[in-house]
Amino acid sequence: MGLFEKLLADYSMAKYLGSQEHRDLAREVVRKTLVLLKNGKSLKTPLLPLLSRR
């Protein structure tokens, strides 16, 4: 596959890392993919064995 043929990273695109455009896109993706995990109907009858911290 050639994964280790080129040992050094290509830094030509490093100036774009963390740009405002990328941050805005990341925030949009997070907004669209957030999932609320509801653990059963109540704290006394949990669906998943998760510990709840109060």
mmCIF entry with sequence, helices, sheets and N, C-alpha, C, O atoms, coordinates in Angstrom:
data_MODEL
# 
_entry.id   MODEL 
# 
_entity.id                         1 
_entity.type                       polymer 
_entity.pdbx_number_of_molecules   1 
# 
_entity_poly.entity_id                      1 
_entity_poly.type                           'polypeptide(L)' 
_entity_poly.nstd_linkage                   no 
_entity_poly.nstd_monomer                   no 
_entity_poly.pdbx_seq_one_letter_code       MGLFEKLLADYSMAKYLGSQEHRDLAREVVRKTLVLLKNGKSLKTPLLPLLSRR 
_entity_poly.pdbx_seq_one_letter_code_can   MGLFEKLLADYSMAKYLGSQEHRDLAREVVRKTLVLLKNGKSLKTPLLPLLSRR 
_entity_poly.pdbx_strand_id                 A 
# 
loop_
_entity_poly_seq.entity_id 
_entity_poly_seq.num 
_entity_poly_seq.mon_id 
_entity_poly_seq.hetero 
1 1  MET n 
1 2  GLY n 
1 3  LEU n 
1 4  PHE n 
1 5  GLU n 
1 6  LYS n 
1 7  LEU n 
1 8  LEU n 
1 9  ALA n 
1 10 ASP n 
1 11 TYR n 
1 12 SER n 
1 13 MET n 
1 14 ALA n 
1 15 LYS n 
1 16 TYR n 
1 17 LEU n 
1 18 GLY n 
1 19 SER n 
1 20 GLN n 
1 21 GLU n 
1 22 HIS n 
1 23 ARG n 
1 24 ASP n 
1 25 LEU n 
1 26 ALA n 
1 27 ARG n 
1 28 GLU n 
1 29 VAL n 
1 30 VAL n 
1 31 ARG n 
1 32 LYS n 
1 33 THR n 
1 34 LEU n 
1 35 VAL n 
1 36 LEU n 
1 37 LEU n 
1 38 LYS n 
1 39 ASN n 
1 40 GLY n 
1 41 LYS n 
1 42 SER n 
1 43 LEU n 
1 44 LYS n 
1 45 THR n 
1 46 PRO n 
1 47 LEU n 
1 48 LEU n 
1 49 PRO n 
1 50 LEU n 
1 51 LEU n 
1 52 SER n 
1 53 ARG n 
1 54 ARG n 
# 
_struct_asym.id          A 
_struct_asym.entity_id   1 
# 
loop_
_struct_conf.conf_type_id 
_struct_conf.id 
_struct_conf.pdbx_PDB_helix_id 
_struct_conf.beg_label_comp_id 
_struct_conf.beg_label_asym_id 
_struct_conf.beg_label_seq_id 
_struct_conf.pdbx_beg_PDB_ins_code 
_struct_conf.end_label_comp_id 
_struct_conf.end_label_asym_id 
_struct_conf.end_label_seq_id 
_struct_conf.pdbx_end_PDB_ins_code 
_struct_conf.beg_auth_comp_id 
_struct_conf.beg_auth_asym_id 
_struct_conf.beg_auth_seq_id 
_struct_conf.end_auth_comp_id 
_struct_conf.end_auth_asym_id 
_struct_conf.end_auth_seq_id 
_struct_conf.pdbx_PDB_helix_class 
_struct_conf.details 
_struct_conf.pdbx_PDB_helix_length 
HELX_P HELX_P1 AA1 TYR A 11 ? TYR A 16 ? TYR A 11 TYR A 16 5 ? 6  
HELX_P HELX_P2 AA2 GLN A 20 ? THR A 33 ? GLN A 20 THR A 33 1 ? 14 
# 
_struct_conf_type.id          HELX_P 
_struct_conf_type.criteria    ? 
_struct_conf_type.reference   ? 
# 
loop_
_atom_site.group_PDB 
_atom_site.id 
_atom_site.type_symbol 
_atom_site.label_atom_id 
_atom_site.label_alt_id 
_atom_site.label_comp_id 
_atom_site.label_asym_id 
_atom_site.label_entity_id 
_atom_site.label_seq_id 
_atom_site.pdbx_PDB_ins_code 
_atom_site.Cartn_x 
_atom_site.Cartn_y 
_atom_site.Cartn_z 
_atom_site.occupancy 
_atom_site.B_iso_or_equiv 
_atom_site.pdbx_formal_charge 
_atom_site.auth_seq_id 
_atom_site.auth_comp_id 
_atom_site.auth_asym_id 
_atom_site.auth_atom_id 
_atom_site.pdbx_PDB_model_num 
ATOM 1   N N  . MET A 1 1  ? 0.817   -1.190 0.000  1.00 0.00 ? 1  MET A N  1 
ATOM 2   C CA . MET A 1 1  ? 0.000   0.000  0.000  1.00 0.00 ? 1  MET A CA 1 
ATOM 3   C C  . MET A 1 1  ? 0.861   1.254  0.000  1.00 0.00 ? 1  MET A C  1 
ATOM 4   O O  . MET A 1 1  ? 0.367   2.339  -0.307 1.00 0.00 ? 1  MET A O  1 
ATOM 5   N N  . GLY A 1 2  ? 2.121   1.127  0.333  1.00 0.00 ? 2  GLY A N  1 
ATOM 6   C CA . GLY A 1 2  ? 3.004   2.285  0.301  1.00 0.00 ? 2  GLY A CA 1 
ATOM 7   C C  . GLY A 1 2  ? 2.831   3.235  1.470  1.00 0.00 ? 2  GLY A C  1 
ATOM 8   O O  . GLY A 1 2  ? 3.176   4.411  1.359  1.00 0.00 ? 2  GLY A O  1 
ATOM 9   N N  . LEU A 1 3  ? 2.308   2.756  2.582  1.00 0.00 ? 3  LEU A N  1 
ATOM 10  C CA . LEU A 1 3  ? 2.062   3.641  3.721  1.00 0.00 ? 3  LEU A CA 1 
ATOM 11  C C  . LEU A 1 3  ? 3.339   4.196  4.328  1.00 0.00 ? 3  LEU A C  1 
ATOM 12  O O  . LEU A 1 3  ? 3.347   5.310  4.851  1.00 0.00 ? 3  LEU A O  1 
ATOM 13  N N  . PHE A 1 4  ? 4.409   3.432  4.263  1.00 0.00 ? 4  PHE A N  1 
ATOM 14  C CA . PHE A 1 4  ? 5.651   3.852  4.916  1.00 0.00 ? 4  PHE A CA 1 
ATOM 15  C C  . PHE A 1 4  ? 6.746   4.185  3.912  1.00 0.00 ? 4  PHE A C  1 
ATOM 16  O O  . PHE A 1 4  ? 7.915   4.294  4.284  1.00 0.00 ? 4  PHE A O  1 
ATOM 17  N N  . GLU A 1 5  ? 6.384   4.346  2.659  1.00 0.00 ? 5  GLU A N  1 
ATOM 18  C CA . GLU A 1 5  ? 7.370   4.679  1.636  1.00 0.00 ? 5  GLU A CA 1 
ATOM 19  C C  . GLU A 1 5  ? 7.834   6.130  1.779  1.00 0.00 ? 5  GLU A C  1 
ATOM 20  O O  . GLU A 1 5  ? 9.023   6.412  1.623  1.00 0.00 ? 5  GLU A O  1 
ATOM 21  N N  . LYS A 1 6  ? 6.937   7.033  2.066  1.00 0.00 ? 6  LYS A N  1 
ATOM 22  C CA . LYS A 1 6  ? 7.259   8.448  2.239  1.00 0.00 ? 6  LYS A CA 1 
ATOM 23  C C  . LYS A 1 6  ? 7.237   8.735  3.733  1.00 0.00 ? 6  LYS A C  1 
ATOM 24  O O  . LYS A 1 6  ? 6.169   8.838  4.335  1.00 0.00 ? 6  LYS A O  1 
ATOM 25  N N  . LEU A 1 7  ? 8.411   8.863  4.326  1.00 0.00 ? 7  LEU A N  1 
ATOM 26  C CA . LEU A 1 7  ? 8.495   8.948  5.782  1.00 0.00 ? 7  LEU A CA 1 
ATOM 27  C C  . LEU A 1 7  ? 8.135   10.326 6.334  1.00 0.00 ? 7  LEU A C  1 
ATOM 28  O O  . LEU A 1 7  ? 7.656   10.425 7.463  1.00 0.00 ? 7  LEU A O  1 
ATOM 29  N N  . LEU A 1 8  ? 8.353   11.376 5.573  1.00 0.00 ? 8  LEU A N  1 
ATOM 30  C CA . LEU A 1 8  ? 8.089   12.719 6.078  1.00 0.00 ? 8  LEU A CA 1 
ATOM 31  C C  . LEU A 1 8  ? 6.694   13.185 5.659  1.00 0.00 ? 8  LEU A C  1 
ATOM 32  O O  . LEU A 1 8  ? 6.210   12.851 4.578  1.00 0.00 ? 8  LEU A O  1 
ATOM 33  N N  . ALA A 1 9  ? 6.073   13.947 6.521  1.00 0.00 ? 9  ALA A N  1 
ATOM 34  C CA . ALA A 1 9  ? 4.740   14.474 6.225  1.00 0.00 ? 9  ALA A CA 1 
ATOM 35  C C  . ALA A 1 9  ? 4.839   15.615 5.217  1.00 0.00 ? 9  ALA A C  1 
ATOM 36  O O  . ALA A 1 9  ? 5.875   16.268 5.101  1.00 0.00 ? 9  ALA A O  1 
ATOM 37  N N  . ASP A 1 10 ? 3.754   15.842 4.497  1.00 0.00 ? 10 ASP A N  1 
ATOM 38  C CA . ASP A 1 10 ? 3.676   16.951 3.548  1.00 0.00 ? 10 ASP A CA 1 
ATOM 39  C C  . ASP A 1 10 ? 3.101   18.153 4.293  1.00 0.00 ? 10 ASP A C  1 
ATOM 40  O O  . ASP A 1 10 ? 1.925   18.154 4.658  1.00 0.00 ? 10 ASP A O  1 
ATOM 41  N N  . TYR A 1 11 ? 3.913   19.159 4.514  1.00 0.00 ? 11 TYR A N  1 
ATOM 42  C CA . TYR A 1 11 ? 3.497   20.326 5.289  1.00 0.00 ? 11 TYR A CA 1 
ATOM 43  C C  . TYR A 1 11 ? 2.952   21.455 4.410  1.00 0.00 ? 11 TYR A C  1 
ATOM 44  O O  . TYR A 1 11 ? 2.731   22.563 4.899  1.00 0.00 ? 11 TYR A O  1 
ATOM 45  N N  . SER A 1 12 ? 2.737   21.192 3.144  1.00 0.00 ? 12 SER A N  1 
ATOM 46  C CA . SER A 1 12 ? 2.293   22.262 2.242  1.00 0.00 ? 12 SER A CA 1 
ATOM 47  C C  . SER A 1 12 ? 0.893   22.770 2.586  1.00 0.00 ? 12 SER A C  1 
ATOM 48  O O  . SER A 1 12 ? 0.558   23.908 2.254  1.00 0.00 ? 12 SER A O  1 
ATOM 49  N N  . MET A 1 13 ? 0.079   21.962 3.236  1.00 0.00 ? 13 MET A N  1 
ATOM 50  C CA . MET A 1 13 ? -1.281  22.377 3.582  1.00 0.00 ? 13 MET A CA 1 
ATOM 51  C C  . MET A 1 13 ? -1.415  22.763 5.057  1.00 0.00 ? 13 MET A C  1 
ATOM 52  O O  . MET A 1 13 ? -2.520  23.048 5.518  1.00 0.00 ? 13 MET A O  1 
ATOM 53  N N  . ALA A 1 14 ? -0.317  22.775 5.793  1.00 0.00 ? 14 ALA A N  1 
ATOM 54  C CA . ALA A 1 14 ? -0.358  23.051 7.234  1.00 0.00 ? 14 ALA A CA 1 
ATOM 55  C C  . ALA A 1 14 ? -0.898  24.437 7.548  1.00 0.00 ? 14 ALA A C  1 
ATOM 56  O O  . ALA A 1 14 ? -1.472  24.646 8.617  1.00 0.00 ? 14 ALA A O  1 
ATOM 57  N N  . LYS A 1 15 ? -0.727  25.378 6.645  1.00 0.00 ? 15 LYS A N  1 
ATOM 58  C CA . LYS A 1 15 ? -1.208  26.743 6.906  1.00 0.00 ? 15 LYS A CA 1 
ATOM 59  C C  . LYS A 1 15 ? -2.735  26.818 6.973  1.00 0.00 ? 15 LYS A C  1 
ATOM 60  O O  . LYS A 1 15 ? -3.291  27.784 7.497  1.00 0.00 ? 15 LYS A O  1 
ATOM 61  N N  . TYR A 1 16 ? -3.408  25.799 6.441  1.00 0.00 ? 16 TYR A N  1 
ATOM 62  C CA . TYR A 1 16 ? -4.869  25.789 6.462  1.00 0.00 ? 16 TYR A CA 1 
ATOM 63  C C  . TYR A 1 16 ? -5.441  25.124 7.713  1.00 0.00 ? 16 TYR A C  1 
ATOM 64  O O  . TYR A 1 16 ? -6.643  25.218 7.960  1.00 0.00 ? 16 TYR A O  1 
ATOM 65  N N  . LEU A 1 17 ? -4.613  24.462 8.494  1.00 0.00 ? 17 LEU A N  1 
ATOM 66  C CA . LEU A 1 17 ? -5.092  23.786 9.701  1.00 0.00 ? 17 LEU A CA 1 
ATOM 67  C C  . LEU A 1 17 ? -5.603  24.804 10.706 1.00 0.00 ? 17 LEU A C  1 
ATOM 68  O O  . LEU A 1 17 ? -4.918  25.781 11.009 1.00 0.00 ? 17 LEU A O  1 
ATOM 69  N N  . GLY A 1 18 ? -6.781  24.582 11.213 1.00 0.00 ? 18 GLY A N  1 
ATOM 70  C CA . GLY A 1 18 ? -7.356  25.484 12.216 1.00 0.00 ? 18 GLY A CA 1 
ATOM 71  C C  . GLY A 1 18 ? -7.889  26.775 11.650 1.00 0.00 ? 18 GLY A C  1 
ATOM 72  O O  . GLY A 1 18 ? -8.141  27.716 12.403 1.00 0.00 ? 18 GLY A O  1 
ATOM 73  N N  . SER A 1 19 ? -8.068  26.851 10.340 1.00 0.00 ? 19 SER A N  1 
ATOM 74  C CA . SER A 1 19 ? -8.600  28.078 9.750  1.00 0.00 ? 19 SER A CA 1 
ATOM 75  C C  . SER A 1 19 ? -10.051 28.274 10.188 1.00 0.00 ? 19 SER A C  1 
ATOM 76  O O  . SER A 1 19 ? -10.717 27.331 10.619 1.00 0.00 ? 19 SER A O  1 
ATOM 77  N N  . GLN A 1 20 ? -10.521 29.495 10.073 1.00 0.00 ? 20 GLN A N  1 
ATOM 78  C CA . GLN A 1 20 ? -11.888 29.805 10.488 1.00 0.00 ? 20 GLN A CA 1 
ATOM 79  C C  . GLN A 1 20 ? -12.899 29.005 9.687  1.00 0.00 ? 20 GLN A C  1 
ATOM 80  O O  . GLN A 1 20 ? -13.922 28.580 10.223 1.00 0.00 ? 20 GLN A O  1 
ATOM 81  N N  . GLU A 1 21 ? -12.621 28.797 8.409  1.00 0.00 ? 21 GLU A N  1 
ATOM 82  C CA . GLU A 1 21 ? -13.520 28.009 7.564  1.00 0.00 ? 21 GLU A CA 1 
ATOM 83  C C  . GLU A 1 21 ? -13.632 26.571 8.074  1.00 0.00 ? 21 GLU A C  1 
ATOM 84  O O  . GLU A 1 21 ? -14.725 26.005 8.107  1.00 0.00 ? 21 GLU A O  1 
ATOM 85  N N  . HIS A 1 22 ? -12.513 25.987 8.467  1.00 0.00 ? 22 HIS A N  1 
ATOM 86  C CA . HIS A 1 22 ? -12.536 24.621 8.989  1.00 0.00 ? 22 HIS A CA 1 
ATOM 87  C C  . HIS A 1 22 ? -13.236 24.553 10.341 1.00 0.00 ? 22 HIS A C  1 
ATOM 88  O O  . HIS A 1 22 ? -13.954 23.593 10.623 1.00 0.00 ? 22 HIS A O  1 
ATOM 89  N N  . ARG A 1 23 ? -13.030 25.564 11.172 1.00 0.00 ? 23 ARG A N  1 
ATOM 90  C CA . ARG A 1 23 ? -13.702 25.595 12.480 1.00 0.00 ? 23 ARG A CA 1 
ATOM 91  C C  . ARG A 1 23 ? -15.210 25.708 12.310 1.00 0.00 ? 23 ARG A C  1 
ATOM 92  O O  . ARG A 1 23 ? -15.972 25.036 13.005 1.00 0.00 ? 23 ARG A O  1 
ATOM 93  N N  . ASP A 1 24 ? -15.634 26.554 11.391 1.00 0.00 ? 24 ASP A N  1 
ATOM 94  C CA . ASP A 1 24 ? -17.067 26.705 11.135 1.00 0.00 ? 24 ASP A CA 1 
ATOM 95  C C  . ASP A 1 24 ? -17.670 25.402 10.626 1.00 0.00 ? 24 ASP A C  1 
ATOM 96  O O  . ASP A 1 24 ? -18.763 25.015 11.039 1.00 0.00 ? 24 ASP A O  1 
ATOM 97  N N  . LEU A 1 25 ? -16.957 24.730 9.732  1.00 0.00 ? 25 LEU A N  1 
ATOM 98  C CA . LEU A 1 25 ? -17.428 23.456 9.209  1.00 0.00 ? 25 LEU A CA 1 
ATOM 99  C C  . LEU A 1 25 ? -17.510 22.411 10.314 1.00 0.00 ? 25 LEU A C  1 
ATOM 100 O O  . LEU A 1 25 ? -18.473 21.647 10.377 1.00 0.00 ? 25 LEU A O  1 
ATOM 101 N N  . ALA A 1 26 ? -16.506 22.374 11.185 1.00 0.00 ? 26 ALA A N  1 
ATOM 102 C CA . ALA A 1 26 ? -16.505 21.417 12.294 1.00 0.00 ? 26 ALA A CA 1 
ATOM 103 C C  . ALA A 1 26 ? -17.684 21.671 13.231 1.00 0.00 ? 26 ALA A C  1 
ATOM 104 O O  . ALA A 1 26 ? -18.328 20.728 13.690 1.00 0.00 ? 26 ALA A O  1 
ATOM 105 N N  . ARG A 1 27 ? -17.965 22.933 13.513 1.00 0.00 ? 27 ARG A N  1 
ATOM 106 C CA . ARG A 1 27 ? -19.106 23.260 14.380 1.00 0.00 ? 27 ARG A CA 1 
ATOM 107 C C  . ARG A 1 27 ? -20.432 22.838 13.742 1.00 0.00 ? 27 ARG A C  1 
ATOM 108 O O  . ARG A 1 27 ? -21.329 22.340 14.422 1.00 0.00 ? 27 ARG A O  1 
ATOM 109 N N  . GLU A 1 28 ? -20.538 23.043 12.441 1.00 0.00 ? 28 GLU A N  1 
ATOM 110 C CA . GLU A 1 28 ? -21.759 22.632 11.735 1.00 0.00 ? 28 GLU A CA 1 
ATOM 111 C C  . GLU A 1 28 ? -21.934 21.113 11.794 1.00 0.00 ? 28 GLU A C  1 
ATOM 112 O O  . GLU A 1 28 ? -23.043 20.622 12.007 1.00 0.00 ? 28 GLU A O  1 
ATOM 113 N N  . VAL A 1 29 ? -20.853 20.381 11.607 1.00 0.00 ? 29 VAL A N  1 
ATOM 114 C CA . VAL A 1 29 ? -20.913 18.918 11.654 1.00 0.00 ? 29 VAL A CA 1 
ATOM 115 C C  . VAL A 1 29 ? -21.319 18.455 13.049 1.00 0.00 ? 29 VAL A C  1 
ATOM 116 O O  . VAL A 1 29 ? -22.128 17.536 13.185 1.00 0.00 ? 29 VAL A O  1 
ATOM 117 N N  . VAL A 1 30 ? -20.769 19.077 14.080 1.00 0.00 ? 30 VAL A N  1 
ATOM 118 C CA . VAL A 1 30 ? -21.130 18.707 15.455 1.00 0.00 ? 30 VAL A CA 1 
ATOM 119 C C  . VAL A 1 30 ? -22.605 18.973 15.708 1.00 0.00 ? 30 VAL A C  1 
ATOM 120 O O  . VAL A 1 30 ? -23.291 18.143 16.304 1.00 0.00 ? 30 VAL A O  1 
ATOM 121 N N  . ARG A 1 31 ? -23.097 20.115 15.262 1.00 0.00 ? 31 ARG A N  1 
ATOM 122 C CA . ARG A 1 31 ? -24.525 20.432 15.455 1.00 0.00 ? 31 ARG A CA 1 
ATOM 123 C C  . ARG A 1 31 ? -25.429 19.411 14.779 1.00 0.00 ? 31 ARG A C  1 
ATOM 124 O O  . ARG A 1 31 ? -26.485 19.062 15.306 1.00 0.00 ? 31 ARG A O  1 
ATOM 125 N N  . LYS A 1 32 ? -25.016 18.940 13.627 1.00 0.00 ? 32 LYS A N  1 
ATOM 126 C CA . LYS A 1 32 ? -25.855 18.014 12.871 1.00 0.00 ? 32 LYS A CA 1 
ATOM 127 C C  . LYS A 1 32 ? -25.765 16.576 13.379 1.00 0.00 ? 32 LYS A C  1 
ATOM 128 O O  . LYS A 1 32 ? -26.653 15.768 13.109 1.00 0.00 ? 32 LYS A O  1 
ATOM 129 N N  . THR A 1 33 ? -24.708 16.253 14.107 1.00 0.00 ? 33 THR A N  1 
ATOM 130 C CA . THR A 1 33 ? -24.512 14.859 14.495 1.00 0.00 ? 33 THR A CA 1 
ATOM 131 C C  . THR A 1 33 ? -24.623 14.599 15.990 1.00 0.00 ? 33 THR A C  1 
ATOM 132 O O  . THR A 1 33 ? -24.418 13.465 16.422 1.00 0.00 ? 33 THR A O  1 
ATOM 133 N N  . LEU A 1 34 ? -24.937 15.596 16.784 1.00 0.00 ? 34 LEU A N  1 
ATOM 134 C CA . LEU A 1 34 ? -25.074 15.371 18.220 1.00 0.00 ? 34 LEU A CA 1 
ATOM 135 C C  . LEU A 1 34 ? -26.218 14.407 18.496 1.00 0.00 ? 34 LEU A C  1 
ATOM 136 O O  . LEU A 1 34 ? -27.291 14.504 17.901 1.00 0.00 ? 34 LEU A O  1 
ATOM 137 N N  . VAL A 1 35 ? -25.973 13.499 19.386 1.00 0.00 ? 35 VAL A N  1 
ATOM 138 C CA . VAL A 1 35 ? -26.982 12.521 19.751 1.00 0.00 ? 35 VAL A CA 1 
ATOM 139 C C  . VAL A 1 35 ? -27.118 12.546 21.269 1.00 0.00 ? 35 VAL A C  1 
ATOM 140 O O  . VAL A 1 35 ? -26.122 12.501 21.991 1.00 0.00 ? 35 VAL A O  1 
ATOM 141 N N  . LEU A 1 36 ? -28.335 12.618 21.738 1.00 0.00 ? 36 LEU A N  1 
ATOM 142 C CA . LEU A 1 36 ? -28.605 12.587 23.166 1.00 0.00 ? 36 LEU A CA 1 
ATOM 143 C C  . LEU A 1 36 ? -28.856 11.145 23.556 1.00 0.00 ? 36 LEU A C  1 
ATOM 144 O O  . LEU A 1 36 ? -29.786 10.510 23.058 1.00 0.00 ? 36 LEU A O  1 
ATOM 145 N N  . LEU A 1 37 ? -28.029 10.631 24.444 1.00 0.00 ? 37 LEU A N  1 
ATOM 146 C CA . LEU A 1 37 ? -28.187 9.259  24.905 1.00 0.00 ? 37 LEU A CA 1 
ATOM 147 C C  . LEU A 1 37 ? -29.134 9.254  26.092 1.00 0.00 ? 37 LEU A C  1 
ATOM 148 O O  . LEU A 1 37 ? -28.829 9.807  27.149 1.00 0.00 ? 37 LEU A O  1 
ATOM 149 N N  . LYS A 1 38 ? -30.275 8.631  25.907 1.00 0.00 ? 38 LYS A N  1 
ATOM 150 C CA . LYS A 1 38 ? -31.250 8.531  26.979 1.00 0.00 ? 38 LYS A CA 1 
ATOM 151 C C  . LYS A 1 38 ? -31.135 7.129  27.543 1.00 0.00 ? 38 LYS A C  1 
ATOM 152 O O  . LYS A 1 38 ? -31.335 6.147  26.828 1.00 0.00 ? 38 LYS A O  1 
ATOM 153 N N  . ASN A 1 39 ? -30.815 7.034  28.819 1.00 0.00 ? 39 ASN A N  1 
ATOM 154 C CA . ASN A 1 39 ? -30.533 5.752  29.451 1.00 0.00 ? 39 ASN A CA 1 
ATOM 155 C C  . ASN A 1 39 ? -31.769 5.217  30.162 1.00 0.00 ? 39 ASN A C  1 
ATOM 156 O O  . ASN A 1 39 ? -31.856 5.263  31.389 1.00 0.00 ? 39 ASN A O  1 
ATOM 157 N N  . GLY A 1 40 ? -32.709 4.717  29.399 1.00 0.00 ? 40 GLY A N  1 
ATOM 158 C CA . GLY A 1 40 ? -33.909 4.122  29.993 1.00 0.00 ? 40 GLY A CA 1 
ATOM 159 C C  . GLY A 1 40 ? -34.969 5.149  30.323 1.00 0.00 ? 40 GLY A C  1 
ATOM 160 O O  . GLY A 1 40 ? -34.835 6.332  30.009 1.00 0.00 ? 40 GLY A O  1 
ATOM 161 N N  . LYS A 1 41 ? -36.021 4.677  30.960 1.00 0.00 ? 41 LYS A N  1 
ATOM 162 C CA . LYS A 1 41 ? -37.154 5.555  31.263 1.00 0.00 ? 41 LYS A CA 1 
ATOM 163 C C  . LYS A 1 41 ? -36.925 6.406  32.506 1.00 0.00 ? 41 LYS A C  1 
ATOM 164 O O  . LYS A 1 41 ? -37.456 7.511  32.614 1.00 0.00 ? 41 LYS A O  1 
ATOM 165 N N  . SER A 1 42 ? -36.128 5.886  33.448 1.00 0.00 ? 42 SER A N  1 
ATOM 166 C CA . SER A 1 42 ? -35.839 6.651  34.658 1.00 0.00 ? 42 SER A CA 1 
ATOM 167 C C  . SER A 1 42 ? -34.497 6.209  35.213 1.00 0.00 ? 42 SER A C  1 
ATOM 168 O O  . SER A 1 42 ? -33.899 5.256  34.714 1.00 0.00 ? 42 SER A O  1 
ATOM 169 N N  . LEU A 1 43 ? -34.022 6.894  36.243 1.00 0.00 ? 43 LEU A N  1 
ATOM 170 C CA . LEU A 1 43 ? -32.745 6.533  36.866 1.00 0.00 ? 43 LEU A CA 1 
ATOM 171 C C  . LEU A 1 43 ? -32.823 5.192  37.586 1.00 0.00 ? 43 LEU A C  1 
ATOM 172 O O  . LEU A 1 43 ? -31.816 4.500  37.735 1.00 0.00 ? 43 LEU A O  1 
ATOM 173 N N  . LYS A 1 44 ? -34.025 4.829  38.031 1.00 0.00 ? 44 LYS A N  1 
ATOM 174 C CA . LYS A 1 44 ? -34.186 3.568  38.774 1.00 0.00 ? 44 LYS A CA 1 
ATOM 175 C C  . LYS A 1 44 ? -34.245 2.353  37.860 1.00 0.00 ? 44 LYS A C  1 
ATOM 176 O O  . LYS A 1 44 ? -33.952 1.238  38.292 1.00 0.00 ? 44 LYS A O  1 
ATOM 177 N N  . THR A 1 45 ? -34.619 2.558  36.604 1.00 0.00 ? 45 THR A N  1 
ATOM 178 C CA . THR A 1 45 ? -34.672 1.443  35.644 1.00 0.00 ? 45 THR A CA 1 
ATOM 179 C C  . THR A 1 45 ? -33.839 1.782  34.411 1.00 0.00 ? 45 THR A C  1 
ATOM 180 O O  . THR A 1 45 ? -34.391 2.054  33.346 1.00 0.00 ? 45 THR A O  1 
ATOM 181 N N  . PRO A 1 46 ? -32.505 1.767  34.551 1.00 0.00 ? 46 PRO A N  1 
ATOM 182 C CA . PRO A 1 46 ? -31.664 2.130  33.404 1.00 0.00 ? 46 PRO A CA 1 
ATOM 183 C C  . PRO A 1 46 ? -31.656 1.039  32.337 1.00 0.00 ? 46 PRO A C  1 
ATOM 184 O O  . PRO A 1 46 ? -31.778 -0.147 32.642 1.00 0.00 ? 46 PRO A O  1 
ATOM 185 N N  . LEU A 1 47 ? -31.513 1.451  31.109 1.00 0.00 ? 47 LEU A N  1 
ATOM 186 C CA . LEU A 1 47 ? -31.422 0.527  29.997 1.00 0.00 ? 47 LEU A CA 1 
ATOM 187 C C  . LEU A 1 47 ? -29.985 0.010  29.856 1.00 0.00 ? 47 LEU A C  1 
ATOM 188 O O  . LEU A 1 47 ? -29.763 -1.173 29.596 1.00 0.00 ? 47 LEU A O  1 
ATOM 189 N N  . LEU A 1 48 ? -29.029 0.902  30.029 1.00 0.00 ? 48 LEU A N  1 
ATOM 190 C CA . LEU A 1 48 ? -27.613 0.555  29.941 1.00 0.00 ? 48 LEU A CA 1 
ATOM 191 C C  . LEU A 1 48 ? -26.984 0.626  31.327 1.00 0.00 ? 48 LEU A C  1 
ATOM 192 O O  . LEU A 1 48 ? -27.396 1.450  32.144 1.00 0.00 ? 48 LEU A O  1 
ATOM 193 N N  . PRO A 1 49 ? -25.998 -0.215 31.607 1.00 0.00 ? 49 PRO A N  1 
ATOM 194 C CA . PRO A 1 49 ? -25.356 -0.191 32.931 1.00 0.00 ? 49 PRO A CA 1 
ATOM 195 C C  . PRO A 1 49 ? -24.359 0.942  33.066 1.00 0.00 ? 49 PRO A C  1 
ATOM 196 O O  . PRO A 1 49 ? -23.165 0.706  33.245 1.00 0.00 ? 49 PRO A O  1 
ATOM 197 N N  . LEU A 1 50 ? -24.847 2.178  32.980 1.00 0.00 ? 50 LEU A N  1 
ATOM 198 C CA . LEU A 1 50 ? -23.995 3.361  33.109 1.00 0.00 ? 50 LEU A CA 1 
ATOM 199 C C  . LEU A 1 50 ? -24.156 3.929  34.519 1.00 0.00 ? 50 LEU A C  1 
ATOM 200 O O  . LEU A 1 50 ? -25.251 3.954  35.081 1.00 0.00 ? 50 LEU A O  1 
ATOM 201 N N  . LEU A 1 51 ? -23.055 4.374  35.060 1.00 0.00 ? 51 LEU A N  1 
ATOM 202 C CA . LEU A 1 51 ? -23.114 5.003  36.384 1.00 0.00 ? 51 LEU A CA 1 
ATOM 203 C C  . LEU A 1 51 ? -23.515 6.449  36.202 1.00 0.00 ? 51 LEU A C  1 
ATOM 204 O O  . LEU A 1 51 ? -22.971 7.143  35.342 1.00 0.00 ? 51 LEU A O  1 
ATOM 205 N N  . SER A 1 52 ? -24.448 6.903  36.991 1.00 0.00 ? 52 SER A N  1 
ATOM 206 C CA . SER A 1 52 ? -24.834 8.302  36.920 1.00 0.00 ? 52 SER A CA 1 
ATOM 207 C C  . SER A 1 52 ? -24.210 9.024  38.091 1.00 0.00 ? 52 SER A C  1 
ATOM 208 O O  . SER A 1 52 ? -24.289 8.573  39.234 1.00 0.00 ? 52 SER A O  1 
ATOM 209 N N  . ARG A 1 53 ? -23.588 10.151 37.793 1.00 0.00 ? 53 ARG A N  1 
ATOM 210 C CA . ARG A 1 53 ? -22.973 10.967 38.837 1.00 0.00 ? 53 ARG A CA 1 
ATOM 211 C C  . ARG A 1 53 ? -23.890 12.148 39.107 1.00 0.00 ? 53 ARG A C  1 
ATOM 212 O O  . ARG A 1 53 ? -24.324 12.842 38.188 1.00 0.00 ? 53 ARG A O  1 
ATOM 213 N N  . ARG A 1 54 ? -24.169 12.356 40.349 1.00 0.00 ? 54 ARG A N  1 
ATOM 214 C CA . ARG A 1 54 ? -25.052 13.460 40.708 1.00 0.00 ? 54 ARG A CA 1 
ATOM 215 C C  . ARG A 1 54 ? -24.282 14.554 41.365 1.00 0.00 ? 54 ARG A C  1 
ATOM 216 O O  . ARG A 1 54 ? -24.858 15.575 41.741 1.00 0.00 ? 54 ARG A O  1 
# 
